[in-house]
Amino acid sequence: MKTILVTGASGFVGSRFVQRWGGALRILAPTHSELDITDEASISRYFADNRPEIVLHMAAISNTMQCEQFPQESYKVNVVGAKNMAHATAASKARFIYFSSEQVYNGNRESGAMNEDVALSPESTYACQKLEAEQLVQELCPDAVILRVTWMYDIAQTGLSTHANFVVRILDAIAKREKIYFPVREFRGITNVHEAVELLPYTFELPAGIYNYGAENSLNTYETACCFFEMLNTGLKCDDIIAPDVERYPEHERNIAISNAKIFRASGGCICFCDTLAGLRIFIDRFSL
Ligand SMILES: NC(=O)c1ccc[n+]([C@@H]2O[C@H](COP(=O)([O-])OP(=O)(O)OC[C@H]3O[C@@H](n4cnc5c(N)ncnc54)[C@H](OP(=O)(O)O)[C@@H]3O)[C@@H](O)[C@H]2O)c1
């Protein structure tokens, strides 16, 4: 059994990965203070002491607003940190699995599901940092697997980190009987984090390269929210809670919806995501929402 080092193990995805796979796989899950990815000496020591064979690099400043407000601080973690980890992984001949983001597509003007080989011109700080990190990871670790991950959701659970996500925001708005706005000019996949975590071990065996990772979705985010709301059968009127935001993204539609055909093929069909609506239906049933 290979030893898997998970960075960002206290985060939204990392904590669920450790919870799901901790009993079945040999996982190292250092805290931020035990392994600071911005500190090269700390990384060298950690690799020498623990000799990981697979590095699942999830640590990041993932809050996009925080990246806009503090670009230098987030650069240090999202770009320099990723570079440091890729460098140490290459030196120890381990396999690097890097968590990038669908946001790298946010400057694209094409419609339809994005493929991995489209030319990119990201517009936000977070997206630019993720793309720069992808490029550094590929240079330093040609054998790396890079996952362009969609927006993920879960409800809050004890012991697991959760930030405001699609499902939490809607459930919260319903509980408070408040209106919540979703953009009509945004297209993106929205994925059950448990599905993403369940399929992650298959990524360890993928051929090197860049892969979209998560659910496909042809609806805009407002339509997706309305569909989810109706699935919940609250007895409330959808219009009283879910409202269209028609102003967001005035320059061009934000289309970061992915095609996941490449990873499906490369994994021999093992990495097969439900589409966004099917994933939400399964999620409602699983948690009896
Ligand atoms: N969540 C999503 O929907 C989503 C979508 C697309 C891509 N992604 C990407 O997927 C990955 C995981 O996302 P997430 O939502 O789980 O992120 P998250 O909840 O924000 O967790 C980030 C993790 O990084 C750690 N970290 C930050 N700075 C660090 C440093 N200098 N050294 C070591 N650890 C550090 C944090 O530890 P502390 O809290 O202790 O600082 C935390 O465990 C990220 O790369 C993110 O960009 C996420």
The ligand as an SDF file (V2000), in Angstrom:
LIG
                    3D

 48 52  0  0  0  0  0  0  0  0999 V2000
  -14.0930   23.7080   -2.4260 N   0  0  0  0  0  0  0  0  0  0  0  0
  -14.3290   23.8210   -3.7250 C   0  0  0  0  0  0  0  0  0  0  0  0
  -15.4900   23.8970   -4.1550 O   0  0  0  0  0  0  0  0  0  0  0  0
  -13.1740   23.8300   -4.6990 C   0  0  0  0  0  0  0  0  0  0  0  0
  -13.4460   23.9760   -6.0720 C   0  0  0  0  0  0  0  0  0  0  0  0
  -12.3850   23.9380   -6.9850 C   0  0  0  0  0  0  0  0  0  0  0  0
  -11.0890   23.7750   -6.5510 C   0  0  0  0  0  0  0  0  0  0  0  0
  -10.8300   23.6680   -5.2080 N   0  0  0  0  0  0  0  0  0  0  0  0
   -9.4520   23.4730   -4.7830 C   0  0  0  0  0  0  0  0  0  0  0  0
   -9.4070   22.2690   -4.0530 O   0  0  0  0  0  0  0  0  0  0  0  0
   -8.4740   22.3440   -2.9880 C   0  0  0  0  0  0  0  0  0  0  0  0
   -9.1640   22.0460   -1.6820 C   0  0  0  0  0  0  0  0  0  0  0  0
  -10.1940   23.0110   -1.4890 O   0  0  0  0  0  0  0  0  0  0  0  0
  -10.9340   23.1860   -0.0930 P   0  0  0  0  0  0  0  0  0  0  0  0
  -12.2500   23.7910   -0.3710 O   0  0  0  0  0  0  0  0  0  0  0  0
  -10.8290   21.9190    0.6930 O   0  0  0  0  0  0  0  0  0  0  0  0
  -10.0150   24.3030    0.5890 O   0  0  0  0  0  0  0  0  0  0  0  0
  -10.1090   24.8640    2.0770 P   0  0  0  0  0  0  0  0  0  0  0  0
  -11.2940   24.2960    2.7820 O   0  0  0  0  0  0  0  0  0  0  0  0
  -10.0040   26.3430    1.9770 O   0  0  0  0  0  0  0  0  0  0  0  0
   -8.8060   24.2800    2.7770 O   0  0  0  0  0  0  0  0  0  0  0  0
   -7.5450   24.7620    2.4600 C   0  0  0  0  0  0  0  0  0  0  0  0
   -6.5320   24.0030    3.2700 C   0  0  0  0  0  0  0  0  0  0  0  0
   -5.2280   24.5250    2.9640 O   0  0  0  0  0  0  0  0  0  0  0  0
   -4.5090   24.6430    4.1830 C   0  0  0  0  0  0  0  0  0  0  0  0
   -3.4460   25.6430    4.0470 N   0  0  0  0  0  0  0  0  0  0  0  0
   -3.5680   26.9470    3.7110 C   0  0  0  0  0  0  0  0  0  0  0  0
   -2.3470   27.5320    3.7070 N   0  0  0  0  0  0  0  0  0  0  0  0
   -1.4520   26.5630    4.0100 C   0  0  0  0  0  0  0  0  0  0  0  0
   -0.0350   26.5480    4.1610 C   0  0  0  0  0  0  0  0  0  0  0  0
    0.7250   27.6530    3.9880 N   0  0  0  0  0  0  0  0  0  0  0  0
    0.5710   25.3780    4.4820 N   0  0  0  0  0  0  0  0  0  0  0  0
   -0.1710   24.2460    4.6710 C   0  0  0  0  0  0  0  0  0  0  0  0
   -1.5000   24.2070    4.5650 N   0  0  0  0  0  0  0  0  0  0  0  0
   -2.1350   25.3630    4.2350 C   0  0  0  0  0  0  0  0  0  0  0  0
   -5.5800   25.0300    5.1980 C   0  0  0  0  0  0  0  0  0  0  0  0
   -5.1040   24.7950    6.5060 O   0  0  0  0  0  0  0  0  0  0  0  0
   -5.4440   25.8860    7.6680 P   0  0  0  0  0  0  0  0  0  0  0  0
   -6.9340   26.0990    7.5940 O   0  0  0  0  0  0  0  0  0  0  0  0
   -4.9740   25.2360    8.9010 O   0  0  0  0  0  0  0  0  0  0  0  0
   -4.6860   27.1180    7.2840 O   0  0  0  0  0  0  0  0  0  0  0  0
   -6.7090   24.1030    4.7820 C   0  0  0  0  0  0  0  0  0  0  0  0
   -6.5240   22.8210    5.3580 O   0  0  0  0  0  0  0  0  0  0  0  0
   -7.8770   23.7510   -3.0810 C   0  0  0  0  0  0  0  0  0  0  0  0
   -6.6880   23.7100   -3.8100 O   0  0  0  0  0  0  0  0  0  0  0  0
   -8.9430   24.5480   -3.8420 C   0  0  0  0  0  0  0  0  0  0  0  0
   -8.3560   25.6430   -4.5150 O   0  0  0  0  0  0  0  0  0  0  0  0
  -11.8540   23.6840   -4.2860 C   0  0  0  0  0  0  0  0  0  0  0  0
  1  2  1  0
  2  3  2  0
  2  4  1  0
  4  5  1  0
  4 48  2  0
  5  6  2  0
  6  7  1  0
  7  8  2  0
  8  9  1  0
  8 48  1  0
  9 10  1  0
  9 46  1  0
 10 11  1  0
 11 12  1  0
 11 44  1  0
 12 13  1  0
 13 14  1  0
 14 15  2  0
 14 16  1  0
 14 17  1  0
 17 18  1  0
 18 19  2  0
 18 20  1  0
 18 21  1  0
 21 22  1  0
 22 23  1  0
 23 24  1  0
 23 42  1  0
 24 25  1  0
 25 26  1  0
 25 36  1  0
 26 27  1  0
 26 35  1  0
 27 28  2  0
 28 29  1  0
 29 30  1  0
 29 35  2  0
 30 31  1  0
 30 32  2  0
 32 33  1  0
 33 34  2  0
 34 35  1  0
 36 37  1  0
 36 42  1  0
 37 38  1  0
 38 39  2  0
 38 40  1  0
 38 41  1  0
 42 43  1  0
 44 45  1  0
 44 46  1  0
 46 47  1  0
M  CHG  2   8   1  16  -1
M  END
$$$$
